[in-house]
Amino acid sequence: GPTAVAGGAVVALRGGNAAVAAKAEPLAEVARLFDQPEAAPAPLAKPSAAERRTEARMRGYEGEACPECANFTMVRNGTCLKCDTCGSTTGCS
């Protein structure tokens, strides 16, 4: 019977259905791609303690705990400190 080349393979056709054979090979290739196991995403590197300290200093954190929410997000606000998390101050306005 007639033959057609689909995706590099010679395919024997029955009833001259070349269009179906030509479409089947790319679909089979797509199906094979989806059957492949996905590669695991690369884990993100955890910042070291020194990198976290450097980032905190760059944000202006003073290293003091907030008296209201206990987060260490106190930044200089004039002569006092203000919490970036909850907005409370150490007494100044």
C-alpha positions in Angstrom: 0.0 0.0 0.0 1.0 3.7 0.0 3.6 4.9 2.5 4.2 8.2 4.1 7.1 9.6 6.1 6.0 10.9 9.5 8.6 12.2 12.0 11.4 10.4 10.3 9.7 6.9 10.2 8.1 5.3 7.2 4.5 4.5 8.0 2.4 2.1 5.9 -1.0 3.6 5.2 -4.3 1.8 4.7 -6.8 3.5 2.5 -4.4 6.4 1.7 -5.0 8.2 5.0 -1.8 10.3 4.9 -3.2 13.3 6.8 -4.1 11.1 9.9 -0.6 9.5 9.9 1.2 12.8 9.6 -0.8 14.3 12.5 -0.4 11.2 14.7 3.4 11.3 14.9 3.7 14.8 16.3 1.0 14.1 18.8 2.8 10.9 19.9 5.9 13.0 20.4 4.1 15.5 22.5 2.6 12.6 24.6 6.2 11.2 25.1 7.3 14.6 26.3 4.6 14.7 28.9 5.4 11.2 30.1 8.9 12.3 31.0 9.4 12.8 34.8 9.9 16.5 35.6 13.2 17.5 36.9 13.0 18.6 40.6 13.4 22.4 40.9 16.8 23.4 42.3 16.5 24.3 46.0 16.9 27.9 46.8 20.0 28.6 48.8 19.2 29.7 52.4 20.9 32.9 53.3 23.6 32.6 55.9 23.3 34.3 59.3 25.9 36.9 58.2 23.9 37.6 55.0 20.7 38.0 57.1 22.5 40.4 59.5 23.8 42.5 56.6 20.3 42.7 55.1 18.8 43.7 58.4 21.4 46.5 58.9 20.8 47.7 55.3 17.1 48.0 56.2 18.0 50.1 59.2 17.1 47.6 61.9 18.8 48.4 65.2 18.7 44.9 66.7 16.2 45.8 69.5 13.0 43.9 70.1 9.7 45.9 69.8 8.1 46.3 73.2 4.6 45.8 71.6 5.0 42.9 69.1 8.5 41.5 70.1 9.7 41.6 66.4 13.3 42.8 65.9 12.2 45.4 63.3 13.0 48.6 65.2 14.4 51.4 63.0 15.8 54.8 64.0 13.1 57.5 64.0 14.8 60.7 65.1 16.0 60.2 68.6 13.7 57.2 69.2 13.0 53.9 67.6 9.9 52.9 65.5 8.7 49.4 64.7 8.4 48.6 61.0 6.0 45.7 61.8 3.4 47.3 64.1 4.3 51.0 64.0 4.7 51.5 67.7 7.5 53.8 69.0 9.7 53.8 72.0 8.1 56.9 73.4 8.6 59.7 70.9 6.2 60.8 68.3 
